[in-house]
C-alpha cells in the first residue's frame, strides 16, 4: 500500500476508512455516503506510447477527443488489465490510488475535481478509502490540471 506509506512519510493528515468491497468509484461514493463528484476515479490511458494516470470525479467519464487535444496526441486509449496489473503491482486491480508518480506516471487531474476541498479515493484495495485535503493532494501528486471529463447521468 504505497499510498498510505507515502502519506505517512510526508506527515500528511488523512482519514482511512474501511467499507464493504466496492469495484467502481461510484460504488465507493455510495458506500462512503458522499457525492460522486467528491470521489477520485483514477483511469490509466496510453497516449501514443506514454501512460498517464487520469484523475476525475467518479460520476464523470473521459472525453477522449478533449484529452487527445490537451495532450497533443495522435491516439489515446484505455490501458488494459494486463497493463494495469504491471503498472500497479502492489494494488488490487481496479483500486489504484491517484498518485501517478508513485508508479512512474504523470498525473492528469480533471479541473472538475477542484470543486471540492477534499478528495476521497481507494487506498490500493477494494475495502479501504483515504480522504484528505485537496490542496495537500495537489502538493503531493503535482497533477497537471486539464479539462477532459464530462458528467454522466
N, C-alpha and C positions, 0 to 999 in steps of 0.2 A: 504494500500500500504506500506507494511513493508519495501520494498527495498528502496524507496525514503526516508522514515523516518530514516532508518538505515544509509544511506549515509549522510543525513543531520546531524545526531547525531555524526558522525565521522569527519565532516568537510571536506569531500572528494569532490573534483571538479568533476562534471559530467554535461552532457548536456541532457536535457529532450526534446524529440520531439514528436509531435503528427502526426499521419498519418491515412489514411483510415484503417478500421479494417482489420487485417491480421490474418490468422488462422494457419499458419505454419511459421517456422523461415525463410525458403527460400522465402516465400511471403514477409515477412518483409524486407529481404535483398533487394528485388526488389523495394519495396515501398520506402525504405530509400536510394536507389541508391548506395549500397555497395555490394561487392562480398560476396557470401555465406560463404566463409572462415572467414570473419570478424564478422559474427553474431553467437552468442552463442545460441545453442539449448539445453535447459535442458530436460533431459529424466529421469524419475524415474524408477528404476529397483528394484526388490526384489531378493537379492542373498541369497539363503537358507531362513532364516527368517528375514534378515536385509534389510531395504530400503536404497538406495543410490541415490543421485542426480548426474547424469552423465551430464557433460557439454562438448559438442562437436560442431564443426562448422555446420552451417545449411545444408551444402551440403554433410554432412557425415552421415553414419549410424553406429550403434553399431555392432561390431563383437562380438557376444555373446560368442563364444568359447574363444576369446582372453580375454574378461572380466572375464569369469569363471576362466581362468588360473591366471590372475592378482590378483583376489580376493581369489583364492584357495577355490572356492565354488563348491558345487555339482550341483547347479541349479541357473540359472539367467533368470528371466522373466521380461517382462514389467509390471509395475503397471497398474491396470485397472482404469477406470474413477472414480469408487466409491472410490478407494484407494486415487487417486489424489485429489478428492474433500475433503476428510477427512484430508489429509496431508496439503493442501494449501487452507485453509478455507477463506483466505482473497483475493484470486485471482480468476479471471475468468478462468475457465477450459481451459488449453492449453496456458496460458500466464504467467507461473511461472518464477520468476527471478532465476538466477543461484547461489543463496546463500542458500545452504542446511542447514547450521547451524541455520538460522532463523526459520527453520521448524523441527529442531531436526534430521537432516540428515547429514551424511558425504558427502562432495562434492568431486567428482572424475572428474578431468579435463583431456580431451584427449590432449596429447602432441602437436597435430596439432594446438591447439589454441595459442600456443606460437609463431606462425609465424607472428603475427601482434603485434603492440604496443598498440592497443586499443581493446575494446570489446564492442559490441552492443547487447542489449537484451531487451526482453519485460519487462515492469515495473509492471506487475500484471494485465494488461488489454490488449485487442487486439488492442488498439489505441495509446498506449504510449510506447516509447522506451527510454532506457537510454544508453548513450555512455560514457565510462570512460576509463582511462588509465589501461592497462592490469596489470601493476605492482601494482597499487592501488587495483585492483580487487583481485589479488592473496594475497596481505597482509590481506585484509578483509575476503575473503572467505576461505583462507587457504586450497585450494584444494590439494588432493593427485594427482599428475600428473602421468598418466599412458598412455599406448598405447592401445586403444580399439576401435578406429574408423577407418572407411575406406571411401574413397571418392566415391560418386555416380556420375554417368554421366547422 
